Amino acid sequence: MSGVGLIIAFVVAIVVMILAISKFKIHPFLSIMGVSLILGLVAGIPLVNTTGADGTVTQGIAGVIGAGFSGTFTSIGIVIILGALVGTMLEVTGAAFKLADMVIKLVGKKRPELAILLMGWVVSIPVFCDSGFVILNPIRKALVKRTAVSSVAMTVALSAGLYISHVFIPPTPGPIAAANTLGIGENLLLVMGLGAVASIPCLIAGYLYAKYIGKKVKSKDEADAGEVTKTYEEIVASYGKLPNGFLALAPILMPIILMALGSISSMAKWTGFIATLCSFLGTPIIALAVGVLFGVWLMATTGTMKEFYNMTNDTLKTVGPILFVTAAGGVLGKVIAVSGMVEYITSNAAILEKVGIFFPFLLAAILKSAQGSSTVAITTTAGIVAPLLGVLGLDTPVLMALTVMAIGAGAMTVSHANDSYFWVVTNFGEMEVSDGYKTQTVLTLIMGLAAMVVIFPLSLILR
């Protein structure tokens, strides 16, 4: 199949995949793999390897699926595991609380919404937003009690901060996976930097909306002012003693520094042993491995090494589904790449070129709204978009990194009832479901659009 028929088959495949995940509750891994197989067969990929008259070997569908799956694991598997390990270490040792405390001291107690917003943004760089909300919710409640500020405003601000870095900034698995799939995985520092830039309008929008909606919506815990909650000091005391600031920051900061050195060495064209060392240490796998070593040091100094084995085991269980869904997205991308669709689109690319960076944003937004998971939306969109980067005019390193940002912006638009994070925020924030739509759903829509207000102009300026 070729031409318009192939495009129609692709659109139908995406619709079927969305329905399979959202309506029929088929696991994303099985849905994406099944759709990839069917799309490959419809597109005319041969059942087995074939050899042409000129000796060229055309890979069969099984080989294409295997190549897409293994290629994704090769590039991203270890990085996702190490990033998740760093996040769990911060959680177990109380370092996440230490980071939160540092943000409070920096911002001040008179601006609790801003403090909890930035606290969530920092903590969610290595920690999943769902876990981050659970970790920081006791602090949120303690701050509400201490400052008498709106509980809903604090819930929305915390949700916003956590969600922003979750979709934009590595080592969160989604952005790492997208960066690797799009071919920018060796320059995660660039992705982190642009992720921080894309975060700014979202942070502003999240803060303003939190202040606004806090005056309109009341939560259950505000109605029950007599509820007993732990103070911040009691929460800290439950950890014994929090680590110092350097040890709390090191597992996150050291990988960033090493990747920065690797990028500087490459740009400055350093030579000799120093260049080799910087290049080695700046590789994302090695840089994050160093972060894990600092995490081990953190655990040793806080007396939590006895939890190391179980912590690693639990982390691998958590990361496993993400890895498999990511690999399935790689399979879909590989099928698209070899189907002939890219060549057809390239020869008729006028409309798609005009859509540009809004294409990955809209696709990720559709997938996110339909099936709920931001990580699934990010990884699946990256797999689909990767073969089309040249057609979209997004094939330079900076534009690839901005494409990761556009995918992240789409993957937060919007969070509603099919998203586990929606229920975490609604339940822990003690709000009715209808209030969850007024707060979390509207918030994520506003932030996704706010991000594109910055990402789109940057895509025109930075080439």
Buried (B, 14 or more C-beta within 10 A) or exposed (E): BEEEEBBEBBEBBBEBBBBBBBEEEBBBBEBBBBBBBBBBBBBEBBEEEEEEEEEEEBBBBBBBBBBBBBBBBEBBBBBBBBBBBBBBBBBBBBBBBBBBBBBBEEBEEEBBBBBBBBBBBBBBBBBBBBBBBBBBBBBBBBBBBEBEBBBBBBBBBBBBBBBBBBBBBBBBBBBBBBBBBBBBBBBBBBBBBBBBBBBEBBBEBBBEBBBEBBEEBBBEBBEEEEEEEBBBEEBBEEBEEBBEBEBBBBBBEBBBBBBBBBBEBBEEEBEEEEBEBBBEBBBBBBBBBBBBEBBBBBBEBBEBBEBBEEBBEBBEEBBEBBBBBBBBBBBBBBBBBBBBBBEBBEEEBEEBEEEBBBBBBBBBBBBBBBBBBBBBBBBBBBBBBBBBBEBBBBBEBBBBBBBBBBBBBBBBBBBBEBBEBBBBBBEBBBBEEEBBBBBBBBBBBBBBBBBBEBBBEBBEEEE
